[in-house]
Amino acid sequence: MIIRSRAPLRLGMAGGGTDVPPYTDEYGGRILNATIDKYAYAYVEPIERGVEFLSPDRERTGQVDIAEMEGLREDFGLHLAVYKRMMAEFNRGAYVPIRFTTQVDAPPGSGLGSSSTLVVAMVQAVADLLNLSLGPYEVARLAWEIERVDLGLSGGWQDQYAATFGGFNYMESRPTGRIVVNPLRVRREIIAELEASLLLYFGGVSRNSSEVIAEQQGHVVARDERALEATHAIRAEAELMKDNLLVGDIAGLAKSLRDGWEAKKKLASRISTPEIERAYTLAEEHGMIAGKVSGAGGGGFMMLIVDPGRRLEVTRALEQGCGGTVMTTHFTERGAEVWRVPGR
């Protein structure tokens, strides 16, 4: 018996950065995001002894006895953290011998929430192995704790909740620390128009989001007026874009995207780069209406809203003028899911 799970990656449409402490704790975060048809996968298979971690997309493999599993931390930090937390909390600390295989449809540092989405998929798979019935809020919170508390990795909470719930969501954090996910009922024709207008551009440069986030956090702690005003503007833009999305105002949504990107660049010096600005300008010259970097910034995927009739023109201009890859994408309604198949 093999347990398979998958969780969708997400596009951060508005509010990114307001889910990161200390801002989210003090002022409350507001996030608008949507999941797309790219996934993180996790496969769990019981074996006779030891633990095996496999990551074919990263060309990494590790196999050790249970007592020596700390030796896998360098190459498999996320895997090990999920495995240890799940066994400690839900299996009385008894380690079940397993083969744990993962792969992701986007590289680390893509800005699509790939690392957090992978943690969600892994939590779902191990939960099924242990016959647990965890609700979506429990899965998302657990995945967040494993990354932000157990591992101490910098970042926010939107990725874990997006991957778990799926679809278009408007998310809010409360002063108590509770996250509330509001699923949006977006009409099919609005989604179709948005998909026809949407391109993703990857310039081939992934980034370390923790460095960008650390600078952003420092500005909030220091009460940097420029950065705080920009973060407040980003939070307000999330609600405005949500309204534009629900009524089908694509032009208004694009304006919110553009305004949000300009505000986001004020949060930290590394959010934009000369390469990003060059790609942005070139795309704008060939039919892009608005764009932004998805995720913390500094690299990864750019989300572009373009004139649907000029989509191919924008694609050719970017690939010929900047290199990298341009792709289309579609939105998905489903969040994390798990199923079983016969073993080998």
Secondary structure as the mmCIF struct_conf table of DSSP 4:
data_model
#
loop_
_struct_conf.conf_type_id
_struct_conf.id
_struct_conf.beg_label_comp_id
_struct_conf.beg_label_asym_id
_struct_conf.beg_label_seq_id
_struct_conf.end_label_comp_id
_struct_conf.end_label_asym_id
_struct_conf.end_label_seq_id
STRN STRN1 ILE A 2 ALA A 14
TURN_TY1_P TURN_TY1_P1 GLY A 16 ASP A 19
BEND BEND1 VAL A 20 VAL A 20
TURN_TY1_P TURN_TY1_P2 PRO A 21 PRO A 22
HELX_RH_AL_P HELX_RH_AL_P1 TYR A 23 TYR A 27
STRN STRN2 ARG A 30 PRO A 46
BEND BEND2 GLU A 48 GLY A 50
STRN STRN3 VAL A 51 SER A 55
HELX_RH_3T_P HELX_RH_3T_P1 PRO A 56 ARG A 58
TURN_TY1_P TURN_TY1_P3 GLU A 59 GLU A 59
STRN STRN4 ARG A 60 VAL A 64
HELX_RH_3T_P HELX_RH_3T_P2 ILE A 66 LEU A 72
TURN_TY1_P TURN_TY1_P4 ARG A 73 ASP A 75
HELX_RH_AL_P HELX_RH_AL_P2 GLY A 77 PHE A 90
BEND BEND3 ASN A 91 ASN A 91
TURN_TY1_P TURN_TY1_P5 ARG A 92 GLY A 93
HELX_LH_PP_P HELX_LH_PP_P1 ALA A 94 PRO A 97
STRN STRN5 ILE A 98 VAL A 104
BEND BEND4 ASP A 105 ALA A 106
TURN_TY1_P TURN_TY1_P6 PRO A 108 GLY A 109
BEND BEND5 SER A 110 LEU A 112
HELX_RH_AL_P HELX_RH_AL_P3 SER A 114 LEU A 129
TURN_TY1_P TURN_TY1_P7 LEU A 130 ASN A 131
HELX_RH_AL_P HELX_RH_AL_P4 PRO A 136 GLU A 145
HELX_RH_PI_P HELX_RH_PI_P1 ILE A 146 ASP A 150
BEND BEND6 LEU A 151 LEU A 151
BEND BEND7 TRP A 157 TRP A 157
HELX_RH_AL_P HELX_RH_AL_P5 GLN A 158 PHE A 165
BEND BEND8 GLY A 167 GLY A 167
STRN STRN6 PHE A 168 SER A 173
TURN_TY1_P TURN_TY1_P8 PRO A 175 THR A 176
BEND BEND9 GLY A 177 GLY A 177
STRN STRN7 ILE A 179 PRO A 183
HELX_RH_AL_P HELX_RH_AL_P6 ARG A 188 SER A 197
STRN STRN8 LEU A 198 PHE A 202
BEND BEND10 GLY A 204 GLY A 204
HELX_RH_AL_P HELX_RH_AL_P7 SER A 209 VAL A 221
TURN_TY1_P TURN_TY1_P9 ALA A 222 ARG A 223
HELX_RH_AL_P HELX_RH_AL_P8 GLU A 225 VAL A 247
TURN_TY1_P TURN_TY1_P10 GLY A 248 GLY A 248
HELX_RH_AL_P HELX_RH_AL_P9 ILE A 250 LYS A 264
TURN_TY1_P TURN_TY1_P11 LYS A 265 LEU A 267
TURN_TY1_P TURN_TY1_P12 SER A 269 ARG A 270
BEND BEND11 ILE A 271 SER A 272
HELX_RH_AL_P HELX_RH_AL_P10 PRO A 274 GLU A 285
TURN_TY1_P TURN_TY1_P13 HIS A 286 GLY A 287
STRN STRN9 MET A 288 VAL A 293
BEND BEND12 SER A 294 GLY A 300
STRN STRN10 PHE A 301 VAL A 306
HELX_RH_3T_P HELX_RH_3T_P3 PRO A 308 ARG A 310
HELX_RH_AL_P HELX_RH_AL_P11 ARG A 311 GLY A 321
TURN_TY1_P TURN_TY1_P14 CYS A 322 CYS A 322
BEND BEND13 GLY A 324 GLY A 324
STRN STRN11 THR A 325 MET A 327
STRN STRN12 PHE A 331 PHE A 331
STRN STRN13 GLU A 337 VAL A 341
#
